[in-house]
Amino acid sequence: MDADVCISGGGPAGVMLGLLLARQGVEVVVVEKHADFFRDFRGDTVHPSTLNLIDALGLRSRFDAIPHDPLPRLDAVINGIRLHAIDLSSLPRPNDFLTLMPQWDLLALLAEAGAEHPSFRLRMGVEAAGVLHERGRVAGIRTTDGEDMRAALTVAADGRDSTVRRALGLTPRSYGVPIDVLWFRLPRPTEPLPDTLLWANENGLLVTIPRPGYLQCGLLIPKSGFARVQADGLEAFRRRITTITPRLAGPVTELASLDDVKLLSVQVDRLEHWWRPGALCIGDAAHAMSPVFGVGINYAIQDAVAAAQRVGPALRDRFARDHAVDRACAAVQRRRELPTAAMQRLQRGVHGAIATGALARVVDNPPTRGQRAALRSILPALLPLAARMIGYGFRPERIR
Ligand SMILES: Cc1cc2nc3c(=O)[nH]c(=O)nc-3n(C[C@H](O)[C@H](O)[C@H](O)COP(=O)(O)OP(=O)(O)OC[C@H]3O[C@@H](n4cnc5c(N)ncnc54)[C@H](O)[C@@H]3O)c2cc1C
């Protein structure tokens, strides 16, 4: 054996699992195909559930030393009516906010913490090409350079297009998604803007993520609609942004070209079987998450915690290790499948509301009497529930 556990993918799921296993003394190797963590398109929300884990790992002071933007509240502006849609200040302190931290910084922090354990190895620039089989079990990975790495457990944490998952012969069930996202940056408006996540009206829906120094924007478009946007040209794109968010009329003129607008394909899928003898899928490799509610990173990390707590002890079984590892993998799926399915169900509901325009009709401008009464009575009751759902997800994990 080259390691007890070989993990393909150095994203949030893979690096967190590597760290947690190394803390238990498990020999673990994480292979990441890129030479660095620098990637722009994966979101960078760190939710209260992950902040709680950072605290439990004793990494808080190092986390706080990295520049990040704590956001206790985020508004939604629907038809010009500003709603205080997300308010995490009702959650228990100290982690009663979500924060935006570039994902490469978070991954670097976790990797650094992992490297303090002698049994942790992270190999950057190494790509899994397939899996090894021995005695009817998965026995490690083969890299694109032809290197074999043998392990008692192989973990696919290599994202929604997972190579290892494919090599295991596992295919996720795909749920149709009617939307894609166009991803671009704008300068912040000169007049300060309250932290606003979402702008919606009959012209479309725009997400704005306040990052230090600029706004990361995501315009939702119908699936496969990017060719149409490109054909209509830059001026039409700018006009569209301005009609959805008049306050961005100035900043959007600084968008120089549609080449600065990237298409991010939204996908929601889930495996029926998350494991095979000797192998386990976690994170997006087991269930691709939509960006709705920005919970994908946190769900990937929660999978890692659930896996580490079951697989770590199983690896210590001296007499029936293979059997114990497989039982642990099955237990990980049992633990994480339901919270994942529930969140994906909600995400798909929101996709439907976006695609049919129902979201933009939630409130008129000016609101009708019924809407005003509903906003006054229902919204305050819903806010704490929404805060828990977004902040922790369903069935949050704790590090024992
Ligand atoms: C448009 C968009 C916006 C999003 N925004 C947010 C957000 O704001 N907040 C949020 O929480 N979630 C967001 N998500 C979801 C989130 O990106 C994912 O759910 C999350 O990154 C999953 O983590 P992971 O570790 O499972 O996989 P990934 O983050 O995809 O990491 C997989 C890693 O494996 C590596 N890899 C791939 N193949 C191989 C291989 N063969 N060998 C070795 N390494 C390999 C990749 O380079 C990558 O580093 C968004 C998703 C989309 C599509």
The ligand as an SDF file (V2000), in Angstrom:
LIG
                    3D

 53 58  0  0  0  0  0  0  0  0999 V2000
  -21.7840   28.6580  -11.2640 C   0  0  0  0  0  0  0  0  0  0  0  0
  -21.5760   28.0030   -9.9450 C   0  0  0  0  0  0  0  0  0  0  0  0
  -21.4310   28.7950   -8.8190 C   0  0  0  0  0  0  0  0  0  0  0  0
  -21.2970   28.2020   -7.5810 C   0  0  0  0  0  0  0  0  0  0  0  0
  -21.2330   28.9900   -6.4930 N   0  0  0  0  0  0  0  0  0  0  0  0
  -21.1570   28.4390   -5.2800 C   0  0  0  0  0  0  0  0  0  0  0  0
  -21.0780   29.2490   -4.1080 C   0  0  0  0  0  0  0  0  0  0  0  0
  -21.1000   30.4820   -4.1670 O   0  0  0  0  0  0  0  0  0  0  0  0
  -20.9830   28.6280   -2.9150 N   0  0  0  0  0  0  0  0  0  0  0  0
  -20.9660   27.2650   -2.8020 C   0  0  0  0  0  0  0  0  0  0  0  0
  -20.9010   26.7550   -1.6750 O   0  0  0  0  0  0  0  0  0  0  0  0
  -21.0050   26.4810   -3.8740 N   0  0  0  0  0  0  0  0  0  0  0  0
  -21.0980   27.0120   -5.1170 C   0  0  0  0  0  0  0  0  0  0  0  0
  -21.1600   26.2150   -6.2150 N   0  0  0  0  0  0  0  0  0  0  0  0
  -21.0500   24.7420   -6.0460 C   0  0  0  0  0  0  0  0  0  0  0  0
  -19.6220   24.3620   -5.6670 C   0  0  0  0  0  0  0  0  0  0  0  0
  -18.7200   24.8940   -6.6160 O   0  0  0  0  0  0  0  0  0  0  0  0
  -19.4200   22.8430   -5.6090 C   0  0  0  0  0  0  0  0  0  0  0  0
  -20.5510   22.2070   -5.0460 O   0  0  0  0  0  0  0  0  0  0  0  0
  -18.1830   22.4810   -4.7590 C   0  0  0  0  0  0  0  0  0  0  0  0
  -17.0290   23.1040   -5.2840 O   0  0  0  0  0  0  0  0  0  0  0  0
  -17.9470   20.9780   -4.7110 C   0  0  0  0  0  0  0  0  0  0  0  0
  -16.7170   20.6870   -4.0850 O   0  0  0  0  0  0  0  0  0  0  0  0
  -15.9260   19.3570   -4.4210 P   0  0  0  0  0  0  0  0  0  0  0  0
  -14.6830   19.3720   -3.6010 O   0  0  0  0  0  0  0  0  0  0  0  0
  -16.8200   18.1940   -4.3400 O   0  0  0  0  0  0  0  0  0  0  0  0
  -15.5550   19.4850   -5.9820 O   0  0  0  0  0  0  0  0  0  0  0  0
  -14.7290   20.6030   -6.7500 P   0  0  0  0  0  0  0  0  0  0  0  0
  -14.7660   21.8880   -6.0420 O   0  0  0  0  0  0  0  0  0  0  0  0
  -15.1900   20.5590   -8.1560 O   0  0  0  0  0  0  0  0  0  0  0  0
  -13.2290   20.0670   -6.6710 O   0  0  0  0  0  0  0  0  0  0  0  0
  -12.8090   18.9570   -7.4300 C   0  0  0  0  0  0  0  0  0  0  0  0
  -11.2930   19.0220   -7.5700 C   0  0  0  0  0  0  0  0  0  0  0  0
  -10.8420   17.8470   -8.2180 O   0  0  0  0  0  0  0  0  0  0  0  0
   -9.8610   18.2050   -9.1760 C   0  0  0  0  0  0  0  0  0  0  0  0
   -9.8670   17.1330  -10.1880 N   0  0  0  0  0  0  0  0  0  0  0  0
  -10.7910   16.9190  -11.1520 C   0  0  0  0  0  0  0  0  0  0  0  0
  -10.4810   15.8080  -11.8500 N   0  0  0  0  0  0  0  0  0  0  0  0
   -9.3470   15.3190  -11.2930 C   0  0  0  0  0  0  0  0  0  0  0  0
   -8.5600   14.1820  -11.5850 C   0  0  0  0  0  0  0  0  0  0  0  0
   -8.8590   13.3200  -12.5610 N   0  0  0  0  0  0  0  0  0  0  0  0
   -7.4510   13.9550  -10.8390 N   0  0  0  0  0  0  0  0  0  0  0  0
   -7.1130   14.8180   -9.8300 C   0  0  0  0  0  0  0  0  0  0  0  0
   -7.8330   15.9040   -9.5240 N   0  0  0  0  0  0  0  0  0  0  0  0
   -8.9500   16.1490  -10.2410 C   0  0  0  0  0  0  0  0  0  0  0  0
  -10.3210   19.5520   -9.6980 C   0  0  0  0  0  0  0  0  0  0  0  0
   -9.2360   20.2560  -10.2670 O   0  0  0  0  0  0  0  0  0  0  0  0
  -10.8390   20.2000   -8.4340 C   0  0  0  0  0  0  0  0  0  0  0  0
   -9.8340   20.9120   -7.7360 O   0  0  0  0  0  0  0  0  0  0  0  0
  -21.2880   26.7820   -7.4650 C   0  0  0  0  0  0  0  0  0  0  0  0
  -21.3920   25.9770   -8.6030 C   0  0  0  0  0  0  0  0  0  0  0  0
  -21.5690   26.5800   -9.8350 C   0  0  0  0  0  0  0  0  0  0  0  0
  -21.7230   25.7200  -11.0600 C   0  0  0  0  0  0  0  0  0  0  0  0
  1  2  1  0
  2  3  1  0
  2 52  2  0
  3  4  2  0
  4  5  1  0
  4 50  1  0
  5  6  2  0
  6  7  1  0
  6 13  1  0
  7  8  2  0
  7  9  1  0
  9 10  1  0
 10 11  2  0
 10 12  1  0
 12 13  2  0
 13 14  1  0
 14 15  1  0
 14 50  1  0
 15 16  1  0
 16 17  1  0
 16 18  1  0
 18 19  1  0
 18 20  1  0
 20 21  1  0
 20 22  1  0
 22 23  1  0
 23 24  1  0
 24 25  2  0
 24 26  1  0
 24 27  1  0
 27 28  1  0
 28 29  2  0
 28 30  1  0
 28 31  1  0
 31 32  1  0
 32 33  1  0
 33 34  1  0
 33 48  1  0
 34 35  1  0
 35 36  1  0
 35 46  1  0
 36 37  1  0
 36 45  1  0
 37 38  2  0
 38 39  1  0
 39 40  1  0
 39 45  2  0
 40 41  1  0
 40 42  2  0
 42 43  1  0
 43 44  2  0
 44 45  1  0
 46 47  1  0
 46 48  1  0
 48 49  1  0
 50 51  2  0
 51 52  1  0
 52 53  1  0
M  END
$$$$
